[in-house]
Amino acid sequence: MGNRGMEDLIPLVNKLQDAFSSIGQACNLDLPQIAVVGGQSAGKSSVLENFVGRDFLPRGSGIVTRRPLVLQLISATAEWAEFLHCKGKKFTDFDEVRQEIEAETDRVTGANKGISPVPINLRVYSPHVLNLTLIDLPGITKVPVGDQPVDIEQQIRDMIMQFITRESCLILAVTPANSDLANSDALKLAKDVDPQGLRTIGVITKLDLMDEGTDAREILENKLLPLRRGYIGVVNRSQKDIDGRKDIKAALEAERKFFLSHSSYRHMAEKMGTPRLQRVLNEQLTNHIRDTLPSFRSKLQSQLLDLDKEAEEYRGYRPDDPSRKTKQLLQMVQQFSVDFEKRIEGSGDQVDTVELSGGAKINRIFHERFPFELVKMECDEKEMRREISYAIKNIHGIRTGLFTPDMAFEAIVKKQVIKLKGPCVKCVDMVIQELINTVRQCSNKLECFPMLREETERIVTSHIRDRESRAKDQVLLLIDIQLSYINTNHEDFIGFANAQQRSSQTNKSQSSAGNQVIRKGWLTINNISIMKGGAKEYWFVLTAESFSWFKDDEEKEKKYMLPLDNLKVRDVEKSFMSSKHIFCIFNTESRNVYKDNRTLELACDSQEDVESWKSSLLRAGVYPEKVMAVESETTTAADNFSMDPQLERKVETIRNLVDSYMAIVNKCIRDLMPKTIMHLMINNVKDFINAELLAQLYSAGDQNALMDESQEQAQRRDEVLKTHQALKEALAIIGDISTTTITVPMPPPVDSSWVGGPGGPRRSPPSSPTASRRMSSGQRPSPRGAPPPPNRPGPLGPFNNSADSPQAPSRPNRAPPSIPSRRPPPSPTRQAPP
């Protein structure tokens, strides 16, 4: 005979699981664990077996009590068992299951009463069970035997606490009737982890083994030593019954007969026995299921609302309708155009906070990357002076010139202007790459129609490439225009007369800009030794004259200030273990930059941040390191080259003139480049998408083929409609469950302080003085006014009760006599609660 109450719950849970499996989700009911706690030989294993409805646990010699047994019940179509330590092996004979438990226990603990906290994990698959976890815990013992350690009691307590401290664990505190309930270790442990008694049920076993003339009536009526959930009495199979292979069905019949025939229990027979225990536990499972329904319902309703709009669009959807395809093509192209313009021009709605959009990246190219490339191409000062001197000498030829030749100035200027072509073309390439990336990002919304997406990307990208050649031609034309005429009458040009004063003016401008702040931000100093704390993040402030860092962005505690004289910057290879990007600052005269370090390694989160900081350092005059291909030859030639004072003055004059004129050219190019690219490329591409993309798509081929949806989209549409319908059905099923199941309310609190709190002393049970005297002598209290019956000792200790007739003759005990632990009677001054 199985657990009928559990079998009644199975269809209810199956409905829930079917509702969730239909939408591809797991039904996470998280049903409570049921742990059986009690002393040795208290009948824990029998209580567990009666709940499952199967006879499968070892008996005799206390084998199971030496290791926890974690029993997982799993609902299945067939019945078998398997152990975690025997993966893949199925046990269909439960006698073999019992033998395997014995063998596995002996394998870990030995055959001489040893214990182990390592649990035996057993899974039982059956169509008659719910997905539950039942735990048979070792019996509490105080005296070690065999190979058991001296602290056996503490070890077992710790083992039990690992399981019963979980909030989802129901505790069956099992106490035999022939022991002192007030000193029950099972109830004491339960009170420690469940002081409110919300998940503790008292189970009284061995009621049939009490002394003749005694009973536990008032305990089971929850009048004496009360618990919030009360007590349930059970009668398990004796060892003789087990040895005789008495099945559980016959044992349950015998148990019911016992309660109906006993004069002290017949009035409460319906509230006693294993079936009653099963019902109480099944009520708890039902309550738990009902408690989880609101969260399930909210989850399903939220998903249903998310799918309502999309499902409505798909409900009357006809993939092959030509009018639908035409309408959708127009909508898709219009949406693509709007998305592209928003990404370029910026938008207040749907702002991306994760990465920069296409327009923001192009802005960075115009105002950070392009100026950085311009400054990076500036040549070395010594090389510049050597070229100027060679130009002057070559222009004079065999003659010695008296005046500074302007042809040398023009030759050097044109050479520097030609060098601008590289950075300008690179700027166009970077903008083109960002435009193509933006097109791809905008086309993600067309992924439902792969042919339309592919054709749109091809048409727009081809147009961008076409505009690329025109933009590059125009940019190179700008350079050629600068080369065609050197305008020495420009208002910003210093002229020959003022060239000699350029050095002093430069020094004054630099000193006046000394306090100008160029940039602030967080950087990590990467080359601090581990002994000094390793890499640390500081707040850096870059000005025209210094590079300082502070403890934080309040700039109150300055850590160091680094002058910018003779400093340069270079890249550092990213290490294998580091996720940061690194650059370093060093001194050109091989001096220490920061304390004992020749270089200052600074780390950023991205390469873009590195480039941005290098651009800022360039504005402050910290240039990147140049790698010369023929460094040794150039150095030797420069070292061997000497100039007379007159030539040196001419070189200085032309050098100042070149600097002045190139500043004018650079200013002009930096202004015209963004304008040229915006006009010839970005604005043109936007106009093309708005005005010509749709026509190009129509002329590309069959429009119906363009609007053929992808297989993934068709599958997505079917899944949305199916999920939407399944969610409705699931909500209906949950509504049915809510109306067909009944929640059993929690019993009101009782005074259970007699159990004793954690670490506190046990209190005597509250009772009247008369009742106290009678319970301590094993008698039931007589009705008011009736003479008290004679005292009769019984093994139930302070709560043993006599039979109905106080004069009943004594009969032999059904169990060997034991010496129970007794409790002193409660103080006569303590009053019983009303």
C-alpha positions in Angstrom: 0.0 0.0 0.0 1.5 3.4 -1.0 0.9 6.8 0.4 -2.6 7.7 -0.8 -2.3 11.3 0.1 0.8 11.7 -2.0 -0.8 9.9 -4.9 -3.6 12.4 -4.7 -1.1 15.2 -5.0 0.6 13.7 -8.0 -2.0 14.8 -10.6 -2.0 18.3 -9.2 1.8 18.6 -9.5 1.7 17.0 -12.9 -0.7 19.6 -14.2 1.7 22.3 -13.0 4.6 20.6 -14.6 2.7 20.1 -17.9 1.8 23.8 -17.9 5.4 24.8 -17.6 6.9 22.1 -19.9 4.6 23.3 -22.7 6.4 26.6 -22.7 9.8 25.1 -22.2 10.3 26.0 -18.6 11.0 24.1 -15.5 8.4 23.9 -12.7 10.5 24.8 -9.8 8.2 24.0 -6.9 11.1 23.3 -4.6 9.1 20.9 -2.4 10.3 20.7 1.2 12.7 18.1 2.5 11.4 15.9 5.2 14.0 15.0 7.9 13.4 12.3 10.6 15.2 13.2 13.8 15.3 11.1 17.0 17.4 8.8 19.2 18.6 5.4 18.4 15.9 2.7 18.0 13.2 5.4 18.2 11.5 4.1 15.0 12.8 6.7 12.6 13.3 4.4 9.7 9.9 2.8 10.1 8.3 6.3 10.0 10.2 7.1 6.8 9.2 3.8 5.2 5.6 4.2 6.1 5.6 7.7 4.5 7.1 6.3 1.2 5.0 3.2 1.3 7.9 0.9 0.5 10.0 -1.5 2.7 13.6 -0.9 1.7 15.7 0.1 4.7 18.0 -2.2 6.7 17.0 -3.3 10.2 18.8 -4.6 13.3 22.3 -3.6 14.4 21.8 0.1 13.7 23.4 0.0 10.3 21.6 3.0 8.8 22.0 5.2 11.9 25.8 5.3 11.2 25.4 7.4 8.0 22.7 9.8 6.7 20.5 8.4 4.0 19.4 11.1 1.5 16.5 9.6 -0.3 15.3 11.5 -3.5 11.9 10.5 -4.7 11.4 11.2 -8.5 8.2 10.8 -10.3 8.6 8.4 -13.3 6.6 6.0 -15.4 8.4 2.9 -14.0 9.8 1.9 -10.6 13.5 1.4 -9.9 16.3 2.8 -7.6 19.8 3.9 -8.2 22.7 5.0 -6.0 25.0 8.0 -6.6 28.0 5.7 -6.0 26.7 3.2 -8.5 25.9 5.4 -11.5 24.1 3.7 -14.3 23.1 0.6 -12.3 19.3 0.2 -11.8 17.9 -1.7 -8.8 14.4 -3.1 -9.4 14.5 -5.4 -6.4 14.3 -3.4 -3.2 15.9 -6.3 -1.2 19.0 -5.5 -3.3 18.7 -1.9 -2.4 18.7 -2.8 1.3 21.8 -5.0 0.8 23.6 -2.2 -1.1 22.9 0.3 1.7 24.5 -2.2 4.2 27.5 -2.8 2.0 28.1 0.9 1.3 27.8 1.8 5.0 30.4 -0.9 6.0 32.7 0.3 3.1 33.0 3.7 4.6 32.5 3.2 8.4 33.7 -0.4 8.9 31.7 -3.2 10.5 32.2 -2.1 14.1 29.7 0.7 14.7 31.8 3.4 13.2 30.0 6.5 11.9 30.6 8.9 8.9 29.0 12.2 7.9 29.2 11.2 4.3 25.6 10.6 3.2 24.4 7.7 1.1 22.5 9.2 -1.8 19.6 7.0 -3.1 17.2 7.9 -5.8 13.9 6.1 -6.1 11.9 6.5 -9.4 8.2 5.6 -9.1 4.8 6.6 -10.6 3.5 6.7 -6.9 5.7 9.5 -5.5 6.3 13.2 -5.8 9.7 14.9 -6.4 10.7 15.0 -2.7 13.8 14.6 -0.6 13.5 12.4 2.6 16.4 12.2 5.0 17.0 9.3 7.5 19.4 10.8 9.9 21.6 8.9 12.4 20.1 8.3 15.8 21.3 10.5 18.7 23.4 8.6 21.1 25.4 9.6 24.1 27.6 6.5 24.9 30.2 5.5 22.2 30.4 1.8 21.3 32.7 -0.2 19.1 34.9 2.1 16.9 32.8 5.2 17.6 34.7 8.3 18.8 34.4 9.8 22.3 32.6 12.8 21.0 30.0 10.7 19.1 27.1 12.8 20.5 28.5 16.1 19.2 29.4 14.6 15.8 25.9 13.3 15.3 24.3 16.6 16.4 26.5 18.5 13.9 25.5 16.0 11.2 21.8 16.5 11.9 22.1 20.3 12.1 23.4 20.4 8.5 20.1 19.2 7.3 17.4 20.6 9.6 18.7 24.2 9.6 17.3 24.6 6.0 14.1 26.6 6.0 12.5 24.2 3.5 13.0 21.2 5.7 10.1 19.7 7.7 11.3 18.1 10.9 9.7 15.0 12.3 10.9 14.8 15.9 10.5 11.1 16.8 10.4 10.1 20.4 9.5 6.6 21.7 6.6 6.5 24.2 8.7 4.5 26.7 11.1 7.5 27.2 10.9 10.9 28.9 9.4 13.4 26.3 10.5 16.4 28.4 14.1 15.4 27.8 13.7 14.5 24.1 16.9 15.4 22.2 14.9 15.4 19.0 12.6 18.1 20.2 15.5 20.0 21.7 17.3 20.1 18.3 14.1 21.0 16.5 13.6 23.9 19.0 17.1 25.2 18.3 16.5 25.6 14.6 12.7 26.2 14.6 11.9 28.2 17.8 8.4 29.1 16.5 7.5 25.5 15.8 6.4 26.3 12.3 8.0 23.2 10.7 8.2 20.7 13.6 5.8 17.8 14.1 6.1 15.6 17.1 5.9 11.9 16.4 5.3 9.4 19.3 6.3 5.8 18.5 6.1 2.5 20.3 2.8 3.3 22.0 2.1 -0.5 22.0 5.2 -1.1 24.1 4.2 1.0 27.1 3.6 -0.6 30.5 0.2 -1.9 31.2 -2.0 0.7 32.8 -0.1 3.7 31.3 -0.8 5.7 28.3 0.2 9.0 26.5 -3.3 10.4 26.1 -2.7 14.0 27.3 0.6 14.2 25.3 -1.2 13.2 22.1 -4.0 15.6 22.9 -1.3 18.3 23.1 -2.4 19.3 26.6 0.8 18.3 28.4 4.2 19.5 27.0 2.4 21.1 24.0 3.9 21.7 20.5 2.4 24.2 18.0 1.7 21.4 15.4 1.0 18.9 18.1 1.9 15.1 18.2 0.9 12.2 16.1 1.1 8.7 17.6 2.2 5.8 15.3 2.7 2.0 15.9 5.5 0.6 13.8 6.3 -3.0 12.9 8.3 -4.8 15.6 11.6 -6.6 14.8 9.7 -9.8 14.8 7.2 -8.4 12.2 10.1 -7.3 10.0 11.9 -10.6 10.3 8.6 -12.3 9.4 8.3 -10.1 6.3 5.1 -8.5 7.4 4.2 -6.0 4.7 3.3 -2.3 5.3 -0.3 -2.8 4.3 -0.8 -5.4 7.1 1.2 -3.2 9.5 -1.1 -0.3 8.8 -4.2 -2.4 9.5 -2.7 -3.6 12.8 -1.9 0.0 13.7 -5.5 1.1 13.1 -6.9 -1.8 15.1 -4.7 -0.8 18.0 -5.9 2.7 18.2 -9.6 1.7 17.7 -9.4 -0.9 20.5 -7.4 1.1 23.0 -9.6 2.8 25.5 -7.4 5.8 25.9 -6.9 6.4 22.1 -10.2 5.3 20.5 -11.7 8.8 20.7 -8.8 10.2 18.7 -8.1 7.2 16.5 -8.8 9.3 13.4 -6.0 11.7 14.4 -3.5 9.0 15.1 -1.5 6.5 13.0 0.7 6.6 9.9 -2.2 7.6 7.6 -2.8 10.7 9.7 1.0 11.5 9.6 0.9 11.1 5.8 -2.1 13.4 5.6 -0.4 16.1 7.7 2.8 16.0 5.6 0.8 16.0 2.4 -1.1 19.0 3.7 2.2 20.8 4.2 3.2 19.9 0.6 -0.2 21.2 -0.7 0.3 24.4 1.3 3.8 24.8 -0.1 2.4 24.4 -3.6 -0.3 27.0 -3.0 2.3 29.4 -1.5 4.4 29.2 -4.7 1.4 29.8 -7.0 1.3 33.7 -6.7 4.9 34.0 -7.8 4.3 31.5 -10.7 1.2 33.5 -11.7 3.0 36.8 -11.6 5.8 35.3 -13.7 3.4 33.9 -16.3 1.4 37.1 -16.5 4.5 39.2 -17.0 5.6 36.9 -19.9 2.1 37.0 -21.3 2.0 40.8 -21.3 5.4 40.9 -23.0 4.2 38.6 -25.8 0.7 40.2 -26.3 1.7 42.8 -28.8 3.9 40.5 -30.8 1.4 37.7 -30.8 -1.3 40.1 -32.0 0.9 41.0 -35.0 1.5 37.4 -35.9 -2.0 36.1 -35.4 -3.3 37.1 -38.9 0.1 36.9 -40.5 0.3 35.6 -44.1 4.0 35.3 -45.2 3.1 35.1 -49.0 0.8 38.1 -49.1 2.3 40.6 -51.8 0.7 43.6 -50.2 2.1 42.7 -46.8 5.6 42.4 -48.3 5.4 45.8 -50.0 4.2 47.5 -46.9 6.9 45.8 -44.8 9.6 46.7 -47.2 8.7 50.4 -47.0 8.6 50.2 -43.2 12.0 48.5 -43.0 13.7 51.0 -45.3 12.2 53.9 -43.5 13.3 52.4 -40.1 16.8 51.8 -41.4 17.0 55.5 -42.5 15.8 56.8 -39.2 18.2 54.5 -37.2 21.2 55.6 -39.4 20.5 59.3 -38.9 20.1 58.9 -35.2 23.4 57.1 -34.8 25.2 59.8 -36.8 23.4 62.9 -35.6 22.7 61.7 -32.1 19.3 61.2 -30.4 17.8 61.8 -27.0 15.7 58.7 -27.0 17.2 55.2 -26.6 20.7 56.5 -25.7 23.4 53.8 -25.7 25.2 53.9 -22.4 27.5 51.0 -23.2 29.6 52.2 -26.1 30.0 55.2 -28.4 27.7 55.5 -31.4 28.9 56.1 -35.0 28.6 59.9 -34.8 30.4 60.1 -31.5 33.3 58.0 -32.8 33.6 60.1 -35.9 33.7 63.2 -33.7 36.6 61.6 -31.8 38.4 60.9 -35.1 38.0 64.6 -36.2 39.1 66.2 -33.0 41.5 63.7 -31.3 42.8 61.0 -33.7 43.4 63.3 -36.7 45.2 66.0 -34.7 47.2 63.3 -33.1 48.3 61.9 -36.5 49.3 65.4 -37.6 51.5 66.0 -34.6 53.0 62.5 -34.9 54.4 63.2 -38.3 56.5 66.2 -37.1 60.2 65.4 -37.7 63.1 65.5 -35.3 64.5 68.9 -34.5 68.1 68.0 -35.4 67.0 66.4 -38.7 65.0 69.5 -39.5 68.0 71.8 -38.9 70.3 69.6 -41.0 67.8 69.6 -43.9 67.5 73.4 -43.8 71.3 73.8 -43.7 71.7 71.5 -46.7 69.0 73.4 -48.6 70.7 76.7 -48.0 74.1 75.4 -49.1 72.7 73.7 -52.1 70.8 76.9 -53.2 74.0 79.0 -52.9 76.1 76.4 -54.6 79.7 77.4 -55.0 79.0 80.9 -53.9 78.8 82.1 -50.3 75.4 83.8 -49.8 75.0 87.0 -47.9 71.2 86.7 -47.3 68.9 84.0 -46.2 67.3 82.4 -49.4 63.5 82.2 -49.5 63.8 79.2 -51.8 65.1 77.1 -48.9 62.0 78.1 -46.9 59.7 77.1 -49.7 61.5 73.8 -50.3 61.2 72.8 -46.6 57.6 74.0 -46.3 56.5 72.0 -49.4 58.2 68.9 -48.0 56.3 69.3 -44.8 53.0 69.9 -46.5 53.4 66.8 -48.6 53.7 64.8 -45.4 50.1 65.9 -44.5 48.7 63.6 -47.2 49.2 60.5 -45.1 47.3 61.6 -42.0 44.5 63.1 -44.2 44.0 59.9 -46.1 44.1 57.9 -42.9 41.4 60.1 -41.4 39.1 59.4 -44.4 39.7 55.6 -44.0 38.8 55.8 -40.3 35.6 57.6 -41.0 34.7 55.2 -43.8 35.2 52.2 -41.4 32.9 53.8 -38.8 30.2 54.5 -41.5 30.3 50.8 -42.6 30.1 49.7 -39.0 27.1 52.0 -38.4 25.4 50.5 -41.5 25.9 47.0 -40.2 24.5 47.9 -36.8 21.4 49.5 -38.3 20.8 46.5 -40.5 20.5 44.2 -37.5 16.8 45.0 -37.4 16.5 43.5 -40.9 17.8 40.1 -39.8 14.3 38.7 -40.1 14.7 39.1 -43.9 18.3 37.9 -44.7 18.1 38.8 -48.4 16.9 42.3 -47.7 19.6 42.8 -45.1 22.3 41.5 -47.4 21.1 43.7 -50.4 20.8 46.8 -48.2 24.3 46.4 -46.8 25.7 45.8 -50.3 24.0 48.9 -51.9 24.9 51.3 -49.0 28.4 50.0 -48.7 29.0 50.3 -52.4 27.8 53.9 -52.3 30.2 54.6 -49.4 33.1 53.1 -51.3 32.2 55.2 -54.3 32.2 58.3 -52.2 35.5 57.3 -50.7 37.4 57.8 -53.9 35.8 61.2 -54.4 36.5 62.3 -50.8 40.2 61.2 -51.0 40.6 63.0 -54.3 39.2 66.2 -52.7 41.4 65.8 -49.6 44.5 65.4 -51.8 43.3 68.4 -53.8 43.3 70.4 -50.6 47.0 69.5 -50.1 47.8 70.3 -53.7 46.2 73.7 -53.3 48.4 74.4 -50.3 51.4 73.4 -52.4 50.5 75.5 -55.3 51.0 78.8 -53.6 53.0 79.7 -50.4 51.2 82.7 -49.1 53.8 84.6 -47.1 51.5 87.6 -46.8 49.1 85.7 -44.5 48.1 87.7 -41.5 49.3 85.1 -39.1 52.6 84.6 -40.8 55.5 86.2 -38.8 57.6 87.2 -41.8 61.4 87.4 -42.1 61.6 90.5 -40.0 60.0 88.9 -37.0 61.5 85.4 -37.4 64.4 86.2 -35.0 61.9 87.1 -32.2 60.0 83.9 -32.5 61.9 82.1 -29.8 61.3 84.7 -27.1 57.6 84.9 -28.1 57.3 81.2 -27.9 58.8 81.1 -24.4 56.4 83.9 -23.2 53.3 82.0 -24.6 54.4 78.8 -22.9 54.9 80.5 -19.6 51.5 82.2 -19.9 49.9 78.8 -20.6 51.6 77.1 -17.7 48.5 76.9 -15.5 46.2 75.8 -18.4 44.6 72.4 -17.6 44.6 70.2 -20.7 43.0 67.0 -19.2 41.9 65.2 -16.1 41.1 61.5 -15.5 41.8 58.2 -13.8 44.9 56.2 -14.8 46.7 53.2 -13.2 50.4 53.4 -12.5 51.4 49.9 -13.6 55.1 49.6 -12.6 54.8 50.0 -8.9 56.5 47.0 -7.2 54.5 44.4 -5.3 56.5 45.3 -2.2 55.0 48.8 -2.4 51.5 47.7 -3.0 51.4 46.9 -6.7 49.5 48.8 -9.4 47.3 51.6 -8.1 44.8 53.9 -9.6 45.2 57.7 -9.2 43.6 60.9 -10.4 45.8 62.6 -13.0 45.9 66.3 -14.0 47.8 67.3 -17.2 48.7 71.0 -17.7 50.9 72.7 -20.2 53.9 72.4 -17.9 53.4 69.4 -15.6 51.8 66.0 -15.1 50.5 65.5 -11.6 48.5 62.8 -9.8 46.4 62.8 -6.7 44.9 60.2 -4.4 41.3 60.9 -5.6 39.4 63.4 -7.8 39.0 65.9 -4.9 42.7 66.9 -5.7 43.5 67.5 -2.0 46.3 65.0 -1.5 48.9 65.4 -4.3 51.1 62.3 -4.7 53.6 63.6 -7.3 54.2 66.3 -9.9 56.2 65.5 -13.0 57.7 68.4 -15.1 57.2 67.8 -18.9 60.7 68.9 -19.9 62.5 66.3 -22.1 59.6 63.8 -21.8 58.3 61.5 -24.6 55.7 58.8 -24.8 55.7 55.3 -26.4 53.5 52.3 -26.5 54.0 49.2 -24.3 52.9 45.7 -25.4 49.9 44.4 -23.5 50.9 41.6 -21.2 49.3 38.2 -21.4 47.6 38.3 -18.0 46.6 42.0 -18.1 43.3 43.2 -19.4 44.5 46.9 -19.6 46.2 48.8 -22.3 49.5 50.4 -21.4 51.7 53.3 -22.6 54.7 54.8 -20.9 56.5 58.2 -20.4 60.3 58.3 -20.4 63.0 61.0 -20.3 65.0 61.5 -23.5 68.2 62.1 -21.4 67.9 58.7 -19.8 67.1 60.1 -16.4 64.7 58.6 -13.8 61.1 59.8 -14.5 59.5 58.8 -11.2 61.6 58.0 -8.1 63.8 55.0 -9.0 61.9 54.2 -12.3 63.3 55.1 -15.7 59.8 55.0 -17.1 56.3 55.7 -15.9 53.9 53.0 -17.1 50.3 54.1 -17.3 47.3 51.7 -17.9 43.8 52.4 -19.4 40.8 50.2 -19.8 40.7 50.5 -23.7 43.0 51.4 -26.6 40.8 54.4 -27.3 41.6 55.8 -23.9 45.3 55.3 -24.6 45.1 57.2 -27.9 43.1 60.0 -26.3 45.6 60.4 -23.5 48.5 60.4 -26.1 46.6 63.2 -28.0 46.4 65.2 -24.8 50.0 64.7 -24.1 50.9 65.9 -27.6 49.0 69.2 -26.9 51.2 69.6 -23.8 54.3 69.1 -25.9 55.1 65.4 -25.0 55.7 63.8 -28.4 55.7 60.1 -29.3 59.0 58.4 -29.7 60.3 58.2 -33.3 61.9 55.0 -34.6 64.5 55.9 -37.3 65.3 53.2 -39.9 68.9 54.4 -40.3 69.3 55.8 -36.9 73.0 55.1 -36.6 73.9 56.7 -40.0 71.8 59.7 -39.3 73.3 60.2 -35.9 76.8 60.0 -37.2 76.1 62.5 -40.0 74.4 64.9 -37.6 77.2 64.6 -35.1 79.9 65.3 -37.7 77.9 68.3 -39.2 79.0 71.7 -38.0 77.8 75.1 -38.9 79.5 78.6 -38.9 77.6 81.3 -36.9 76.3 83.0 -40.0 74.8 79.8 -41.4 73.4 78.9 -37.9 71.5 82.3 -37.9 70.0 81.6 -41.3 68.9 78.1 -40.2 67.3 79.5 -37.1 65.4 82.1 -39.2 64.1 79.6 -41.7 63.2 77.1 -38.9 61.0 79.8 -37.2 59.4 80.7 -40.6 58.6 77.0 -41.3 57.0 76.6 -37.9 54.9 79.7 -38.4 53.7 78.8 -41.8 53.1 75.1 -41.0 51.0 76.2 -38.0 48.8 78.1 -40.5 48.6 75.1 -42.9 47.7 72.7 -40.0 45.0 75.0 -38.7 43.5 75.2 -42.2 43.6 71.5 -42.8 42.2 70.7 -39.4 39.3 73.0 -40.1 38.7 71.8 -43.7 39.0 68.1 -43.3 35.9 67.5 -41.1 33.9 69.9 -43.4 35.0 68.1 -46.5 34.3 64.6 -45.2 30.9 65.7 -43.8 29.9 67.2 -47.2 31.2 64.6 -49.5 30.6 61.5 -47.5 28.4 61.6 -44.4 25.7 64.0 -45.5 25.7 62.4 -49.0 25.3 58.9 -47.6 22.3 60.1 -45.5 20.7 61.7 -48.5 21.3 58.6 -50.5 19.6 56.3 -47.9 16.6 58.7 -47.6 16.1 59.3 -51.4 17.6 56.4 -53.4 17.9 53.3 -51.3 14.3 52.1 -51.9 14.6 52.7 -55.6 17.9 50.7 -55.7 16.2 47.8 -53.8 13.3 47.7 -56.3 15.7 47.7 -59.2 18.0 45.0 -57.6 15.6 42.1 -58.4 12.5 40.3 -57.2 10.9 42.2 -54.3 9.1 39.2 -53.1 12.3 37.3 -52.8 13.8 40.2 -50.8 11.0 39.9 -48.3 11.2 36.1 -47.8 11.6 35.7 -44.0 14.3 33.6 -42.6 13.8 30.2 -41.2 14.6 31.5 -37.7 11.9 34.2 -38.0 9.3 31.7 -39.1 10.3 29.5 -36.2 10.2 32.5 -33.9 6.7 33.4 -35.0 5.4 29.9 -34.4 7.1 29.8 -31.0 5.6 33.2 -30.0 2.1 32.0 -30.9 2.5 28.6 -29.2 4.0 30.2 -26.1 1.3 32.8 -25.9 -1.4 30.1 -26.0 0.5 27.9 -23.5 0.8 30.8 -21.1 -2.9 31.3 -21.2 -3.5 27.6 -20.5 -0.9 27.6 -17.7 -2.7 30.5 -16.0 -6.0 28.7 -16.3 -4.5 25.5 -14.7 -3.0 27.6 -11.9 -6.5 29.1 -11.4 -8.0 25.7 -11.2 -5.4 24.5 -8.7 -6.0 27.6 -6.5 -9.8 26.8 -6.4 -9.5 23.0 -6.0 -6.9 22.9 -3.2 -7.5 23.9 0.4 -4.9 25.6 2.5 -4.7 24.2 6.1 -4.1 27.2 8.4 -1.2 27.2 10.8 -2.1 26.2 14.3 -1.9 29.0 16.9 1.3 29.4 18.9 1.7 27.5 22.2 4.0 27.8 25.1 6.8 25.4 24.2 9.4 26.9 26.5 9.4 23.6 28.3 11.6 22.3 25.5 14.3 24.7 26.3 15.8 27.2 23.9 19.3 27.1 22.5 21.8 26.9 25.3 19.1 27.5 27.9 17.8 25.3 30.7 14.6 23.2 30.2 11.5 24.4 31.9 9.1 22.1 33.7 5.8 21.6 31.8 3.0 24.0 33.0 0.3 22.1 34.9 -1.7 22.4 38.0 -0.2 21.1 41.3 -2.7 18.2 41.4 -2.0 17.2 37.8 1.7 17.5 38.4 1.6 15.0 41.3 -0.5 12.5 39.3 1.7 12.8 36.1 4.8 12.2 38.0 3.4 8.9 39.4 2.2 7.8 36.0 -1.5 8.6 36.5 -4.1 10.5 34.5 -5.7 13.4 36.4 -9.1 12.4 37.8 -12.2 14.4 37.2 -12.7 17.3 39.6 -14.1 15.9 42.9 -13.2 12.3 42.2 -10.8 10.5 44.6 -7.3 10.1 43.1 -6.4 6.6 42.0 -3.4 4.9 43.6 0.0 5.7 42.1 1.4 3.4 39.5 4.9 3.9 38.1 5.2 3.7 34.3 8.0 4.0 31.8 6.7 7.2 30.2 8.3 9.2 33.0 6.5 12.4 34.1 3.8 12.2 31.5 2.8 8.5 31.8 -1.0 7.9 32.3 -2.9 5.1 33.7 -5.6 3.1 31.9 -9.3 4.1 32.2 -9.9 2.0 35.3 -7.5 3.0 38.1 -8.0 -0.4 39.7 -7.0 -2.4 36.5 -4.9 -5.4 37.4 -1.3 -5.4 36.4 -0.3 -7.4 33.2 3.1 -8.5 31.9 5.0 -5.9 29.9 5.0 -6.3 26.1 8.6 -5.0 26.0 11.6 -5.7 28.2 11.6 -3.4 31.2 13.7 -0.3 31.0 14.8 2.3 33.4 13.5 5.5 31.9 15.0 8.9 32.7 12.7 10.7 35.1 12.1 14.4 35.7 11.3 15.9 39.1 7.6 17.0 39.4 6.9 20.6 38.6 6.8 23.1 41.3 3.4 23.2 43.1 3.4 27.0 42.8 3.3 27.0 39.0 -0.2 27.5 37.7 -1.6 25.8 34.6 -2.5 28.0 31.7 -6.2 28.7 31.2 
